[in-house]
Amino acid sequence: MSLKRVIYILLTCLLFISCNSDNDTPIDKTSLNDSVLIEINKLRTAGCKCGNDNMPAVSALVSNSLLTKTAFNYAKDMSDRNYFSHISPEGTSPIQRAAAVGYTGKYVGEVIARNYSTSLQVVMGWKNSQDHCKAMMSSNYVEMGVGKSGNIWVVNLGK
């Protein structure tokens, strides 16, 4: 085997080793949170239609690390235990899960999705669901956090 061929094989192996598909690293969480936040804020600051209802523009959301932690933990739990619901098998709600990590906000809402590939696709999926769209557009919320594990996406909204 030629030296050129050996180098090619080694470089190919290194490429596959370095292409980690685990989306649970801190860098990926930050970029995921930022990209979903940007897409939701585009809707919020322009206003949009949720079902038959015209939703007026509202102020942009800001990122909150405790809501991000709550969202990621819940996405991971749903992915690991193979369920999909706003209420956990133990009966905990979004506000209870947020409080458990130290979030002291008065309101907590949640949008969940699965089987989307990109931030834009998942936000458009939520926009096309009247209840999820209205949650994203609610002026009750001023901050948010995003979590993704496997094919499950969670956004926790809070105030």
Secondary structure as GFF3:
##gff-version 3
##sequence-region A 1 159
A	DSSP	alpha_helix	3	18	.	.	.	ID=ss1
A	DSSP	alpha_helix	26	46	.	.	.	ID=ss2
A	DSSP	beta_strand	48	50	.	.	.	ID=ss3
A	DSSP	beta_strand	53	55	.	.	.	ID=ss4
A	DSSP	beta_strand	62	63	.	.	.	ID=ss5
A	DSSP	alpha_helix	65	81	.	.	.	ID=ss6
A	DSSP	alpha_helix	94	100	.	.	.	ID=ss7
A	DSSP	beta_strand	108	114	.	.	.	ID=ss8
A	DSSP	alpha_helix	119	127	.	.	.	ID=ss9
A	DSSP	alpha_helix	130	137	.	.	.	ID=ss10
A	DSSP	beta_strand	143	149	.	.	.	ID=ss11
A	DSSP	beta_strand	152	158	.	.	.	ID=ss12
###
